[in-house]
Amino acid sequence: MIRFHEVSAQYPRAPREALSGVSLHAPAGALTAVVGPNGSGKSTLVRVLLRRLLPRRGRVEIDARPLDTFDNRELARRVAVVPQRESAVFSLPVREYVALGRYPHEGPWRAETRTDLALVEQAMADAGVTELATRDILALSGGEWQRARIARALAQGGDALVLDEPTTFLDVGHEMGMFELLASLARAGRAVLVISHQLNLIARFADTMVLLHEGQVVAAGPPQAVMQATTLEHVYHWPLVVTRDPAVGAPSLVPLRGHRHSSGRSPVNTSESSS
C-alpha cells in the first residue's frame, strides 16, 4: 500500500540528511511500526508522505502509484494522517472537529450524507470521545485532544492510516485501547503505519518493525528479529536487556540503571544484555 523506495531527504540548512536511502513497505492488512531514538528520521517520513518535505532521491508510492501524481483531495481520500504536532486554533465542538475528516469525500454542495454522519459517530465511539461530542476542543486535556485527532482521522477513512506518536498524553488504558483498535483496523484490511517511541507496545501489536538510526534503517522485520539487545543498545546508547512479555510472549525491553559519562550517555553493558 505505502512504499518508500530508497528515500533521502534533507531540511534546508541542515548539515546532513534526515533520511538516507530509507526503504520500507506498509502493506494492507498489517500494522507496520517505525521506531528509533529522537532525531532518527521517524517524523520526517510523515512529512515526506504529506509532501511538506520533498525527497532529494528515491520515491514514495501509494499502491504502486507515485505520490506526486495524486492531488491533495485524492490523496486525503486514500490516506488519513495524524501528525505528531497539531494545535487547536479555533473554537469548535468535538463532533464538528471530527466531521472535518469527511471533507475530502464531500460532494460539490458540501452537505453531510447519512453515511458521513454514521462514520463520524463510529469514529468518535472507536476513539472514545463520544461523551465529548459537545465539548469545545480548546477545553480538552492533552489526552482528550489526542483522541479527538485520531477520531478525525478514523472518520476520514481511506485505505491507509498513518499516525505519528498516537499515544502521546494517553494513559495506560487508552494506550492499550488505541493499539487494540489499530490492530483491528489492520486485520480488517487497512494499511496502518505507526511512528512510536513505545517499543514494548509496538512489539506486542506490530506485524513489522522498522528501526531507524541517524536517518537509516538498521533493522527491519518481525518484532522478535528487531528487538535484539545488541542492536538496541547501539542505537539508544543505553544498557538494557530484552526479555519476554509474560502475557503474550512478545519481546520486551528493560532499560538498566547505569553510570553516565560526562557526555550524558551510559556505557553499553553488553555483559548484562540478552536477546
C-alpha positions, 0 to 999 in steps of 0.5 A: 500500500505505502512504499518508500523506495530508497528515500533521502531527504534533507531540511534546508540548512541542515548539515546532513540528511534526515533520511538516507536511502530509507526503504520500507513497505506498509502493506494492507492488512498489517500494522507496520511500526517505525521506531528509533531514538529522537532525531532518527528520521521517524517524523520526517517520513510523515512529512515526506508522505504529506509532501511538506518535505520533498525527497532529494532521491528515491520515491514514495508510492501509494499502491504502486502509484507515485505520490506526486501524481495524486492531488491533495483531495485524492490523496486525503481520500486514500490516506488519513494522517495524524501528525505528531504536532497539531494545535487547536486554533479555533473554537469548535465542538468535538463532533464538528472537529471530527466531521472535518475528516469527511471533507475530502469525500464531500460532494460539490454542495458540501452537505453531510450524507447519512453515511458521513454522519454514521462514520463520524459517530463510529469514529468518535465511539472507536476513539472514545470521545463520544461523551465529548461530542459537545465539548469545545476542543480548546477545553480538552486535556492533552489526552482528550485532544489526542483522541479527538485527532485520531477520531478525525482521522478514523472518520476520514477513512481511506485505505491507509492510516498513518499516525505519528506518536498516537499515544502521546498524553494517553494513559495506560488504558487508552494506550492499550485501547488505541493499539487494540483498535489499530490492530483491528483496523489492520486485520480488517484490511487497512494499511496502518503505519505507526511512528512510536517511541513505545517499543514494548507496545509496538512489539506486542501489536506490530506485524513489522518493525522498522528501526531507524538510526541517524536517518537509516534503517538498521533493522527491519522485520518481525518484532522478535528479529528487531528487538535484539539487545545488541542492536538496541543498545547501539542505537539508544546508547543505553544498557538494557536487556530484552526479555519476554512479555509474560502475557503474550510472549512478545519481546520486551525491553528493560532499560538498566540503571547505569553510570553516565559519562560526562557526555550524558550517555551510559556505557553499553553493558553488553555483559548484562544484555540478552536477546 
